[in-house]
Amino acid sequence: MTPLRVAVTGGIGAGKSEVLRAFARRGVPTLSADEIVHQLIAGDPDVRAALEERFGTTDRARIGEVVFGDRDELAWLEALLHPRVVARRDEWLAGIDGPVAVAEIPLLYETGGERGADVVVVVTAPADVRRGRSAAVDQRSARLIPDEEKAARADFVYVNDGTLEQLDAFVGDVLAQLTA
Protein backbone atom coordinates (compact mmCIF):
# COMPACT_ATOMS: atom_id res chain seq x y z
CA MET A 1 0.00 0.00 0.00
CA THR A 2 1.38 3.41 -0.93
CA PRO A 3 0.83 5.82 1.95
CA LEU A 4 -0.80 9.21 1.64
CA ARG A 5 2.18 11.59 1.62
CA VAL A 6 1.61 14.45 4.06
CA ALA A 7 4.03 17.37 4.23
CA VAL A 8 4.18 19.67 7.25
CA THR A 9 5.63 23.10 6.63
CA GLY A 10 5.52 26.62 8.01
CA GLY A 11 7.65 29.48 9.20
CA ILE A 12 10.55 29.38 11.62
CA GLY A 13 9.34 28.89 15.18
CA ALA A 14 5.76 28.11 14.09
CA GLY A 15 5.68 24.63 15.62
CA LYS A 16 6.31 22.25 12.71
CA SER A 17 8.31 19.85 14.85
CA GLU A 18 5.60 19.76 17.49
CA VAL A 19 3.02 18.88 14.82
CA LEU A 20 5.33 16.13 13.59
CA ARG A 21 5.61 14.76 17.14
CA ALA A 22 1.81 14.82 17.47
CA PHE A 23 1.49 12.66 14.34
CA ALA A 24 4.17 10.31 15.69
CA ARG A 25 2.32 9.95 19.01
CA ARG A 26 -0.59 8.57 16.96
CA GLY A 27 1.64 5.91 15.42
CA VAL A 28 2.07 7.66 12.06
CA PRO A 29 5.52 7.22 10.47
CA THR A 30 7.29 10.59 10.47
CA LEU A 31 10.42 12.11 9.00
CA SER A 32 12.15 15.46 9.48
CA ALA A 33 14.03 17.05 6.58
CA ASP A 34 16.03 19.06 9.13
CA GLU A 35 17.14 15.83 10.81
CA ILE A 36 18.23 14.45 7.44
CA VAL A 37 20.29 17.60 6.86
CA HIS A 38 21.91 17.17 10.28
CA GLN A 39 22.72 13.52 9.46
CA LEU A 40 24.18 14.46 6.08
CA ILE A 41 26.42 17.13 7.56
CA ALA A 42 27.51 14.85 10.39
CA GLY A 43 28.07 11.67 8.44
CA ASP A 44 28.01 11.87 4.65
CA PRO A 45 31.65 11.93 3.46
CA ASP A 46 30.81 13.69 0.17
CA VAL A 47 28.79 16.39 1.91
CA ARG A 48 31.46 16.88 4.56
CA ALA A 49 34.21 17.16 1.93
CA ALA A 50 32.21 19.69 -0.09
CA LEU A 51 31.52 21.79 3.02
CA GLU A 52 35.16 21.69 4.09
CA GLU A 53 36.24 22.79 0.62
CA ARG A 54 33.66 25.58 0.36
CA PHE A 55 33.51 26.89 3.94
CA GLY A 56 36.56 25.40 5.64
CA THR A 57 34.32 23.72 8.22
CA THR A 58 31.40 21.36 8.78
CA ASP A 59 30.20 23.29 11.83
CA ARG A 60 26.52 24.07 11.15
CA ALA A 61 26.53 27.29 13.19
CA ARG A 62 29.55 28.67 11.33
CA ILE A 63 28.11 27.67 7.97
CA GLY A 64 24.82 29.28 8.96
CA GLU A 65 26.58 32.56 9.70
CA VAL A 66 27.84 32.58 6.12
CA VAL A 67 24.85 31.31 4.17
CA PHE A 68 22.10 33.29 5.86
CA GLY A 69 23.89 36.51 4.93
CA ASP A 70 24.75 35.52 1.36
CA ARG A 71 22.10 34.28 -1.08
CA ASP A 72 24.67 32.76 -3.45
CA GLU A 73 26.26 30.70 -0.68
CA LEU A 74 22.83 29.63 0.52
CA ALA A 75 21.87 28.57 -3.02
CA TRP A 76 25.07 26.53 -3.25
CA LEU A 77 24.34 24.82 0.08
CA GLU A 78 20.75 24.07 -0.88
CA ALA A 79 21.90 22.63 -4.23
CA LEU A 80 24.26 20.33 -2.32
CA LEU A 81 21.74 19.19 0.29
CA HIS A 82 18.24 19.25 -1.20
CA PRO A 83 18.68 16.45 -3.76
CA ARG A 84 20.11 14.24 -1.03
CA VAL A 85 17.24 15.08 1.32
CA VAL A 86 14.69 14.24 -1.40
CA ALA A 87 16.46 10.94 -2.13
CA ARG A 88 16.43 9.97 1.57
CA ARG A 89 12.77 10.97 1.89
CA ASP A 90 11.84 8.89 -1.17
CA GLU A 91 13.81 5.92 0.18
CA TRP A 92 12.00 6.28 3.50
CA LEU A 93 8.59 6.51 1.82
CA ALA A 94 9.28 3.36 -0.18
CA GLY A 95 9.61 1.46 3.10
CA ILE A 96 6.34 2.67 4.63
CA ASP A 97 3.48 0.18 4.70
CA GLY A 98 0.58 2.13 6.10
CA PRO A 99 -2.13 4.60 5.19
CA VAL A 100 -0.29 7.86 6.02
CA ALA A 101 3.32 9.06 6.20
CA VAL A 102 4.22 12.56 7.40
CA ALA A 103 7.37 14.51 6.57
CA GLU A 104 8.32 17.87 8.04
CA ILE A 105 9.76 19.95 5.20
CA PRO A 106 10.50 23.54 6.24
CA LEU A 107 11.27 24.79 2.70
CA LEU A 108 8.46 22.85 1.01
CA TYR A 109 7.08 25.64 -1.17
CA GLU A 110 10.43 27.37 -1.58
CA THR A 111 11.89 24.26 -3.22
CA GLY A 112 8.84 23.04 -5.14
CA GLY A 113 8.58 20.10 -2.77
CA GLU A 114 4.79 20.27 -2.66
CA ARG A 115 4.81 18.24 -5.90
CA GLY A 116 5.97 15.28 -3.82
CA ALA A 117 3.11 15.58 -1.33
CA ASP A 118 -0.52 14.53 -1.53
CA VAL A 119 -1.55 16.77 1.37
CA VAL A 120 0.08 19.86 2.87
CA VAL A 121 -0.33 21.02 6.47
CA VAL A 122 0.87 24.55 7.17
CA VAL A 123 1.66 25.59 10.72
CA THR A 124 1.85 29.28 11.47
CA ALA A 125 2.01 31.44 14.57
CA PRO A 126 1.98 35.17 15.31
CA ALA A 127 5.37 36.85 14.87
CA ASP A 128 5.83 37.56 18.59
CA VAL A 129 5.15 33.91 19.47
CA ARG A 130 7.60 32.73 16.79
CA ARG A 131 10.30 35.13 18.01
CA GLY A 132 9.89 33.70 21.48
CA ARG A 133 10.53 30.22 20.11
CA SER A 134 13.47 30.99 17.78
CA ALA A 135 16.01 33.78 17.68
CA ALA A 136 16.49 33.16 13.95
CA VAL A 137 12.99 34.29 12.91
CA ASP A 138 13.90 37.78 11.70
CA GLN A 139 17.24 36.77 10.18
CA ARG A 140 15.90 33.90 8.07
CA SER A 141 12.25 34.75 7.37
CA ALA A 142 12.90 37.36 4.68
CA ARG A 143 13.84 34.69 2.14
CA LEU A 144 10.79 32.53 2.84
CA ILE A 145 7.37 32.59 1.23
CA PRO A 146 5.03 34.50 3.58
CA ASP A 147 2.83 32.39 5.87
CA GLU A 148 -0.30 33.85 4.30
CA GLU A 149 0.69 32.49 0.89
CA LYS A 150 1.64 29.12 2.34
CA ALA A 151 -1.71 28.94 4.13
CA ALA A 152 -3.60 29.81 0.95
CA ARG A 153 -1.90 26.91 -0.85
CA ALA A 154 -2.31 24.35 1.96
CA ASP A 155 -4.92 21.66 2.55
CA PHE A 156 -4.90 22.22 6.32
CA VAL A 157 -3.72 25.24 8.34
CA TYR A 158 -3.09 25.51 12.06
CA VAL A 159 -2.40 28.79 13.87
CA ASN A 160 -0.20 27.61 16.71
CA ASP A 161 -0.85 30.18 19.40
CA GLY A 162 -2.62 27.97 21.91
CA THR A 163 -1.86 24.93 24.02
CA LEU A 164 -0.19 21.67 23.10
CA GLU A 165 -3.54 20.00 23.72
CA GLN A 166 -5.15 22.21 21.07
CA LEU A 167 -2.35 21.42 18.62
CA ASP A 168 -2.72 17.73 19.38
CA ALA A 169 -6.49 17.92 18.80
CA PHE A 170 -5.88 19.61 15.43
CA VAL A 171 -3.54 16.81 14.37
CA GLY A 172 -6.06 14.21 15.52
CA ASP A 173 -8.75 15.89 13.43
CA VAL A 174 -6.49 16.05 10.34
CA LEU A 175 -5.59 12.38 10.72
CA ALA A 176 -9.24 11.42 11.13
CA GLN A 177 -10.12 13.27 7.92
CA LEU A 178 -7.23 11.70 6.02
CA THR A 179 -8.10 8.15 7.07
CA ALA A 180 -11.89 8.41 6.85
C-alpha positions in Angstrom: 0.0 0.0 0.0 1.4 3.4 -0.9 0.8 5.8 2.0 -0.8 9.2 1.6 2.2 11.6 1.6 1.6 14.4 4.1 4.0 17.4 4.2 4.2 19.7 7.2 5.6 23.1 6.6 5.5 26.6 8.0 7.7 29.5 9.2 10.5 29.4 11.6 9.3 28.9 15.2 5.8 28.1 14.1 5.7 24.6 15.6 6.3 22.2 12.7 8.3 19.9 14.9 5.6 19.8 17.5 3.0 18.9 14.8 5.3 16.1 13.6 5.6 14.8 17.1 1.8 14.8 17.5 1.5 12.7 14.3 4.2 10.3 15.7 2.3 9.9 19.0 -0.6 8.6 17.0 1.6 5.9 15.4 2.1 7.7 12.1 5.5 7.2 10.5 7.3 10.6 10.5 10.4 12.1 9.0 12.1 15.5 9.5 14.0 17.1 6.6 16.0 19.1 9.1 17.1 15.8 10.8 18.2 14.4 7.4 20.3 17.6 6.9 21.9 17.2 10.3 22.7 13.5 9.5 24.2 14.5 6.1 26.4 17.1 7.6 27.5 14.9 10.4 28.1 11.7 8.4 28.0 11.9 4.6 31.6 11.9 3.5 30.8 13.7 0.2 28.8 16.4 1.9 31.5 16.9 4.6 34.2 17.2 1.9 32.2 19.7 -0.1 31.5 21.8 3.0 35.2 21.7 4.1 36.2 22.8 0.6 33.7 25.6 0.4 33.5 26.9 3.9 36.6 25.4 5.6 34.3 23.7 8.2 31.4 21.4 8.8 30.2 23.3 11.8 26.5 24.1 11.1 26.5 27.3 13.2 29.5 28.7 11.3 28.1 27.7 8.0 24.8 29.3 9.0 26.6 32.6 9.7 27.8 32.6 6.1 24.9 31.3 4.2 22.1 33.3 5.9 23.9 36.5 4.9 24.7 35.5 1.4 22.1 34.3 -1.1 24.7 32.8 -3.4 26.3 30.7 -0.7 22.8 29.6 0.5 21.9 28.6 -3.0 25.1 26.5 -3.2 24.3 24.8 0.1 20.8 24.1 -0.9 21.9 22.6 -4.2 24.3 20.3 -2.3 21.7 19.2 0.3 18.2 19.3 -1.2 18.7 16.4 -3.8 20.1 14.2 -1.0 17.2 15.1 1.3 14.7 14.2 -1.4 16.5 10.9 -2.1 16.4 10.0 1.6 12.8 11.0 1.9 11.8 8.9 -1.2 13.8 5.9 0.2 12.0 6.3 3.5 8.6 6.5 1.8 9.3 3.4 -0.2 9.6 1.5 3.1 6.3 2.7 4.6 3.5 0.2 4.7 0.6 2.1 6.1 -2.1 4.6 5.2 -0.3 7.9 6.0 3.3 9.1 6.2 4.2 12.6 7.4 7.4 14.5 6.6 8.3 17.9 8.0 9.8 20.0 5.2 10.5 23.5 6.2 11.3 24.8 2.7 8.5 22.8 1.0 7.1 25.6 -1.2 10.4 27.4 -1.6 11.9 24.3 -3.2 8.8 23.0 -5.1 8.6 20.1 -2.8 4.8 20.3 -2.7 4.8 18.2 -5.9 6.0 15.3 -3.8 3.1 15.6 -1.3 -0.5 14.5 -1.5 -1.6 16.8 1.4 0.1 19.9 2.9 -0.3 21.0 6.5 0.9 24.5 7.2 1.7 25.6 10.7 1.8 29.3 11.5 2.0 31.4 14.6 2.0 35.2 15.3 5.4 36.9 14.9 5.8 37.6 18.6 5.1 33.9 19.5 7.6 32.7 16.8 10.3 35.1 18.0 9.9 33.7 21.5 10.5 30.2 20.1 13.5 31.0 17.8 16.0 33.8 17.7 16.5 33.2 13.9 13.0 34.3 12.9 13.9 37.8 11.7 17.2 36.8 10.2 15.9 33.9 8.1 12.3 34.7 7.4 12.9 37.4 4.7 13.8 34.7 2.1 10.8 32.5 2.8 7.4 32.6 1.2 5.0 34.5 3.6 2.8 32.4 5.9 -0.3 33.9 4.3 0.7 32.5 0.9 1.6 29.1 2.3 -1.7 28.9 4.1 -3.6 29.8 1.0 -1.9 26.9 -0.8 -2.3 24.3 2.0 -4.9 21.7 2.6 -4.9 22.2 6.3 -3.7 25.2 8.3 -3.1 25.5 12.1 -2.4 28.8 13.9 -0.2 27.6 16.7 -0.9 30.2 19.4 -2.6 28.0 21.9 -1.9 24.9 24.0 -0.2 21.7 23.1 -3.5 20.0 23.7 -5.1 22.2 21.1 -2.4 21.4 18.6 -2.7 17.7 19.4 -6.5 17.9 18.8 -5.9 19.6 15.4 -3.5 16.8 14.4 -6.1 14.2 15.5 -8.7 15.9 13.4 -6.5 16.0 10.3 -5.6 12.4 10.7 -9.2 11.4 11.1 -10.1 13.3 7.9 -7.2 11.7 6.0 -8.1 8.2 7.1 -11.9 8.4 6.8 
